[in-house]
């Protein structure tokens, strides 16, 4: 069993679950008894921080009581997240937990990251003599932060860093850095937590205990969604965007990671509609690994502001090939056009004809 501080910092570990099973209170005690009031408060704090800041937040772990309350706050936060009953919120919370873990993993030893990788079923190898870390290509493909896809040969620098050809693949394994592994574990953990939350059902006793907080979060979500729907993207009408661009935009605004080709297509699409670099940058600022300087470089590269080529948005056929056309959401206009820009233009024509 690991130290209590480690269990508090990484509450998703099997050792933490085992500790709660052997030493923790019953669910009823956790929900109602006075000694666990602090854990309940921290549980709600985790959710608030994740929703507002994409990070569940840092708390003092100075003594045994601090650690125990932190450990118990994790299952409480998860139970409340399920009762809020909103997939956007669950994704946001999962991201907040995973991003907080990521920041801590950056300061851990390689051996600890390897143990976490094993816990998350990510196949990683370490050579202590050469101090190299290698990851099996399937795990890399699945967990690379941008949902790696083959892309144009002269893609922006950050995208090229994640191409397999630049990773020294040998025997099915790719070479990655300590930071890269931490970033991959972030994505793996985010996906695991989100999938677990989606399969759970709300416990009535949890809802009754946290009903006021649950309703508060639901109200915040309603206001947030109205704000997103109403918020202008430059001079672009969100209502007239094609389903593919709406999906990509929604994923970015909810803090999810979007495939390379999805980001590329959205930037090229918005650039064609004469949005400025700064207007486009605002859309990416909710991503967990957002860095303005790098994102600005990528956007300016695609739009031609810093390169000799202004890339064009792919047509519908290519969007389907890259797996970023939501076929199940295609409407009548989609079936008549062959390009996202044609869809947008068609929507404006319909508006004028009314």
PyMOL commands that set and color helices and strands:
alter all, ss='L'
color gray80, all
select helices_A, chain A and resi 4-9+14-23+27-32+34-53+64-84+87-105+110-119+137-143+157-161+164-166+178-199+204-209+211-230+238-240+243-253+260-272+277-284+292-303+316-321+327-329+332-336+340-353
alter helices_A, ss='H'
color red, helices_A
select strands_A, chain A and resi 124-127+132-136+173-176
alter strands_A, ss='S'
color yellow, strands_A
deselect
rebuild
show_as cartoon
